[in-house]
Amino acid sequence: WYRGAGVAWLIGALLLFAVIPFTLVAIMPVNHQLLAPERDPASADTEPLLRRWATLHAVRTALGGIAFLLFLLGAS
């Protein structure tokens, strides 16, 4: 972007870098809850946590996918 590649590259880079803080802020706390040594895998709150983790992971995947598409758009 800085060297004239276009705004698609800037937005793609921002989305791609946004994955890191999103992982640290949103996904890691859920990971810590799921991997806690005292957690009973059969407890009632395990399934909702797994569903939340899956949703958050889908968001992270979508951010990377959109960034990829923007890079392809910017390369053409």
C-alpha positions as CSV (number, residue, x, y, z in Angstrom):
1,W,0.0,0.0,0.0
2,Y,2.7,2.4,1.0
3,R,4.4,2.0,-2.4
4,G,1.2,2.5,-4.4
5,A,-0.3,-1.0,-4.4
6,G,-3.7,0.3,-3.5
7,V,-6.1,0.5,-0.6
8,A,-7.1,-3.2,-0.9
9,W,-3.6,-4.0,0.3
10,L,-3.9,-1.7,3.3
11,I,-7.3,-3.0,4.3
12,G,-6.1,-6.6,3.8
13,A,-3.0,-6.0,5.9
14,L,-5.1,-4.4,8.7
15,L,-7.5,-7.4,8.7
16,L,-4.7,-9.9,8.7
17,F,-3.0,-8.2,11.6
18,A,-6.3,-7.8,13.5
19,V,-6.2,-11.6,13.8
20,I,-3.5,-11.4,16.5
21,P,-5.2,-9.1,19.0
22,F,-8.5,-10.8,18.3
23,T,-6.9,-14.2,19.2
24,L,-5.3,-12.8,22.4
25,V,-8.4,-10.9,23.6
26,A,-11.3,-13.0,22.5
27,I,-10.1,-16.6,21.9
28,M,-7.4,-17.1,24.5
29,P,-9.7,-16.6,27.6
30,V,-12.1,-19.3,26.2
31,N,-9.1,-21.5,25.6
32,H,-7.9,-21.1,29.2
33,Q,-11.4,-21.9,30.4
34,L,-11.6,-25.0,28.3
35,L,-8.1,-26.2,29.2
36,A,-8.3,-25.5,32.9
37,P,-7.1,-28.6,34.9
38,E,-10.1,-28.5,37.2
39,R,-12.6,-28.5,34.3
40,D,-14.9,-31.5,34.1
41,P,-15.4,-32.2,30.3
42,A,-18.9,-33.5,31.1
43,S,-20.0,-30.3,32.9
44,A,-23.0,-28.3,31.5
45,D,-21.0,-25.3,30.5
46,T,-18.4,-27.1,28.4
47,E,-20.6,-27.4,25.3
48,P,-21.5,-23.6,25.2
49,L,-17.8,-22.8,25.6
50,L,-16.9,-25.1,22.7
51,R,-19.6,-23.4,20.6
52,R,-18.3,-20.0,21.6
53,W,-14.8,-21.1,20.7
54,A,-16.0,-22.4,17.3
55,T,-17.8,-19.1,16.5
56,L,-14.8,-17.0,17.5
57,H,-12.5,-19.2,15.4
58,A,-14.9,-18.8,12.4
59,V,-14.6,-15.0,12.8
60,R,-10.8,-15.3,12.9
61,T,-10.9,-17.5,9.8
62,A,-13.2,-15.1,8.0
63,L,-10.8,-12.2,8.7
64,G,-7.9,-14.1,7.2
65,G,-10.1,-15.1,4.2
66,I,-11.3,-11.6,3.5
67,A,-7.7,-10.3,3.8
68,F,-6.6,-13.0,1.2
69,L,-9.4,-11.9,-1.2
70,L,-8.4,-8.3,-0.8
71,F,-4.8,-9.2,-1.6
72,L,-5.9,-11.0,-4.7
73,L,-8.0,-8.0,-5.7
74,G,-5.1,-5.7,-5.1
75,A,-2.7,-7.9,-7.1
76,S,-4.8,-7.6,-10.2
